[in-house]
Amino acid sequence: MLWWLSYVALGLFTGFFAGMLGIGGGLVMVPALTMMFASQAGFPPTEVLHLALGTAMAAILFTSLASLRAHHQHGAVLWKIVAQITPGILVGTLLGTLFAASIPAKPLAVFFTAFVCCVAVQMILNLKPKAARELPGAGGVFAVGSGIGAVSALVAIGGGALTVPFLTWCNVRVQHAIGTSAAVGFPIALGGSLGYIFNGWGHAELPPWSLGYVYLPALIWLVPASMLTAPLGARLAHRLPVATLKRVFAGVLILLAAKMLWGLFVGKG
């Protein structure tokens, strides 16, 4: 019963860094939840990663609403782009969750770890794409949205690591790219959550209080904790050495993903 303390601690940690660095908590929540679930009785080893992905995506559903509202109040959301990209996002997330549910945990963990390493390298080197073109037409935006949605569902992120670089590359101002990405995070989280619920529905081996691949006891502690510390992280963003913290955070991401991978391939750890 004391696992709720771990969920609260994880929510506080992810909310703080999400608010400070503008990074979705899924990259931290997934490996941490995978290890927590693997250490608890009643969780099938073959499904702990899928449960972690679904639970993290459901948590992002709530935090993305707060982020969307804040950016909208500052006039940073380009709603026309949100409307254009959302159909592709929803298709991509639903297909991504279907694919994630159909493959074993180990290959999925390898893909997740590779993605985390790419994000970490980008953070350490502070790589940013240069504006090089305009937004593509409706078909192109739909295709890009589908790709962003699929990858986001596979690794349980709000899509900022993909949407912001794409919009910046397409000559969208950074402030608008970040705000629009925050708004796009909601349909990503919505489609991803529904997909993980649907694909895990009726699975006989899942623990009690699971809604498909969403583990509700973890969700109800993660969400309020993360929303509590996110504003604090945002306020401290201009007072602390963010560039240094990004590098430290990138190292933590890599270590967490590596530990998760080790646990899934070698055993519980």
N, C-alpha and C positions, 0 to 999 in steps of 0.2 A: 504493500500500500504506500510505501515511502517513495515510489517511483515518481510521484507527482512533484516532489522537490526537484528531481532531475529535469523534468519537463519545464518547470518554472525557471530554473537556472539557465536552461538552453534558450528559452524565450527571452529572458533578460539580455543575454549575451548577443543573440542574433538581432534583436530589436535595436540595441545600442549601436552596433556596427552598421546596420542597415541605414539608420538615421544619419550617422556620421559620414559614411563613405558612399551612400547611395547604391548599396549593393543588396540585392535580394537575399533573404535569409535561407533560401532553399539549399544553397551550396554548403551551408553549415549544418542545417537541420537534417538533411538526408543521411550523411555519414554518421552523425551523432545518434539519430533515431535508429538507424540500422544496428549500431552497436548496442544501444539500449534494449531494443526489441530482442536481439539475439541472446541477451543475458537474462531474459525473463522467461519463466515457464509459460507454456501454452502458445508460444509463437513458433510456427513451423519454420525451420531454417531456410527453406526454399522460397518463403514469401516475405521475409523480413524487409528486404530491399523494396519490394513492391508496396508494402505497407508504409514504409518511410517516405517513398515518393508521393503516394496518395495523401498522406497526412500533411506533408510539407506543402503540397499544392493547395490543399484546403485552407491551411493557415495563411498562405499568400492571398487567398481570396478576400480575407478580412483586412489584412494590412494594405492591400492594393487600393481598397476603397478610401482609406485615410490619405494615402499618398495622392490619389487622383483628386480628391477634394482640395488638398492644399495647393497643388499645382494649378487647378482650375481657378482658384481664388486669385492667383497671381497672373492669370491670363496667359499661361504658358502652354496650354493645350491647343493643338491645331485639330479641331474636331472633324474637319473635312478628311484629314488623313486617317484619323481613327475610324471613321465610317467606311473608308475605302479598304482598309487593311483588316478590319474585324472579321468579315466572312472567311477570308483565307486563314486567319488565326484560329477560328473555331473549327474549321475543317482539319487544319494541321494538328491541333491539340487532341482532337478526338482520334485521329489516326495514330498519333504518337502514343497515346495511352493504350490503344489496341495493340500496337506493336510491342510496347513495354510489357504488357500482360502476357504476351505470347512467347516471350523468350526467357530463358533461365536467368537466375540472379547473377551468375558469374560474368557472362558476356555483357550484361547490362551494367554491372559494376565497373568493368574495364572501360566501357564507353563513358560512364560518368566521370571516372578518374581522369581520363584523357581530356575531357572538356574542362574539368577543374584546373588541370595543369595549364591549359591554354589561357584561361581567364587569369590565373595567377601570374603567368609570364607577362600578359598585357598590363596587369596592375603594377608589377615590379618595374617594367620598362616604360610605363605610362604611354603606351602606344595609342595614337589617335589617328583615324583616317582623315585625309584631307578632302575637302569638297572637290568633286571631280565631274559631277553630272547632275541632271535634274531627276525628279521622281519619274519612274516609268509609268506607262499607262495602266489602265484598270487591270488588265490581265497580268502585267508584271507585278503590280502591287499585291494582287491575289496570290501569285506564286511565291513571292517573298514572304507574305504573311503566313502561308501554309508551312513554309520551311521554318520560320521563326517559331510558329506554334508547335510543330512536331518536335523540334529540338528542345524547346522549353518544357514540354510535357515529359520528355525522356529524362530530363535532369531536374525537374521541379523548380524552375525559376520563373520570375515574372517577365523575363524576356529583355530586360534592360541591357544586358551584355551583348545582345544582338540587335535590338531595335535602335538604340542610340547610335552605334557606329553606322548602321545603314542610313538613317536619316541625316546624320552629319555628312556622310559621303555624298548624299543627294542635295547638298546645299541648304539644308535646314539649319537655322541657327541653333547653337548648342543648347541654349535655354529652352527653346521650343522642342528640340529633340528629346531632352530629358523629360519635360512636361508631357509631351505626347506619348513617350514610352511608358510613363507612369499610368496614363489612361489606358493604353493598350494592355497593360499588365492585368487589368480586370477581366477582359474576355479570355485572356490566356489562362488565368486561374480558374475562371468559371468553366471553360471547356475542359481543362485538365481535371478539375475536381469531379465533374460529372462523368468524365471518361473513366477515372479510376474507381469511382463508385459503381458504375455499370459493369466494368470488366471484372471486379471482384465480388459482385453480387452473388450470393448463394454459395460461395466457396466454403466447403464443409470444414476445412482445417483452420480457418481464421479464428483468432481469439474472440471471446465475447465482447460486445460493445463495439464491434467493427461495422462500419457502414461501407460495404464493399472493401476497398483497400484504404479506407480512411479510419484510423484508430481514434475514436472519439475521446477517450480519457486523456490522451496526449494532446489532442487538439484544444480541449477546453482550458488547459493550463498554458499552452504555448501562446495562444492568441492574446489574452489580456496582458501577459508578461511582456511580450514583444512590443505591444502598442504602448506600454507604459514607458519603456526606455527609448523608443525611437525618437520622440521629441527631444529628449535629453541629449542623445547623440547628435542630432541636428544642431542644437544650440552650441555644443562644444566643438563643432566642426571648424569654426573660425578661431578657436583658441588653442587647439592642440596641433602638433605637427602631423597633419593628415597624410602627407607624402610618405613619411616614415611609417605611420600606422598602416597604410595600405600595404607596404612591403611585409610588415609583420603579419598582417591579416592574410596575405597571400601565402606566407609560409604555413600558417595555421591550417588553411584550406588544404594544402598539399598533404600535410601530416594527417589530417582527419581522413581524407580520401584514401591515403595509403594504408592507414590503420583499418579502415573499413574493408579494403580489398584483402588485406592480410587475414582478417577475421573470416571473411567469406570463403577464401581459398584454403586456409590452413586450419581454421577452427575458431572457436569463440575466444575473444581477447578483451 
